[in-house]
Amino acid sequence: MTSAESALAYSPDTRLAALACRKLIAAYAENHEHADWADIQELAVALEAFGLPGTFIERAQEAPLDGR
């Protein structure tokens, strides 16, 4: 399991997770072949739902895949 996977392994704030999911579903339902990331860029909400910092993506991309 990568460090990114382990960070997402616990139960998120259900209200914030649902909000992020609704935005993702709405963007794909509107145009599933060309969903625009601008339509679903509520990354801050998704990160907050899991209690992750705003720098999580950058840090996860810098970390080795095996978590070492």
For each residue, the residues with C-beta under 8 A, 3 or more apart:
1: 5 6 9 67
2: 5 6 60 63 65 66 67
3: 6 7 60 63 67
4: 7 8 56 60 63
5: 1 2 8 9
6: 1 2 3 9 67
7: 3 4 50 52 56 60
8: 4 5 50
9: 1 5 6
10: 50 51
11: 14
12: 16 17 49 50 51
13: 16 17 48 49 50 51
14: 11 17 18
15: 18 19 49
16: 12 13 19 20 45 46 48 49
17: 12 13 14 20 21 46 49 50
18: 14 15 21 22
19: 15 16 22 23 42 45 49
20: 16 17 23 24 42 45 46 49
21: 17 18 24 25
22: 18 19 25 26
23: 19 20 26 27 39 40 42 45
24: 20 21 27 28 40
25: 21 22 28 29
26: 22 23 29 30 39
27: 23 24 30 31 35 36 39 40
28: 24 25 31 32 35
29: 25 26 32
30: 26 27 35 39
31: 27 28 34 35 36
32: 28 29 35
33:
34: 31
35: 27 28 30 31 32 39 40
36: 27 31 39 40
37: 40 41
38: 41
39: 23 26 27 30 35 36
40: 23 24 27 35 36 37
41: 37 38
42: 19 20 23 45 46
43: 46 47 57
44: 47 48 54
45: 16 19 20 23 42 48 49
46: 16 17 20 42 43 49 50
47: 43 44 50 52 53 54 56 57
48: 13 16 44 45 51 52
49: 12 13 15 16 17 19 20 45 46
50: 7 8 10 12 13 17 46 47
51: 10 12 13 48
52: 7 47 48 56
53: 47 56 59
54: 44 47
55: 58 59
56: 4 7 47 52 53 59 60
57: 43 47 60 61
58: 55 61 62
59: 53 55 56 62 63
60: 2 3 4 7 56 57 63
61: 57 58
62: 58 59
63: 2 3 4 59 60 67
64: 67 68
65: 2
66: 2
67: 1 2 3 6 63 64
68: 64
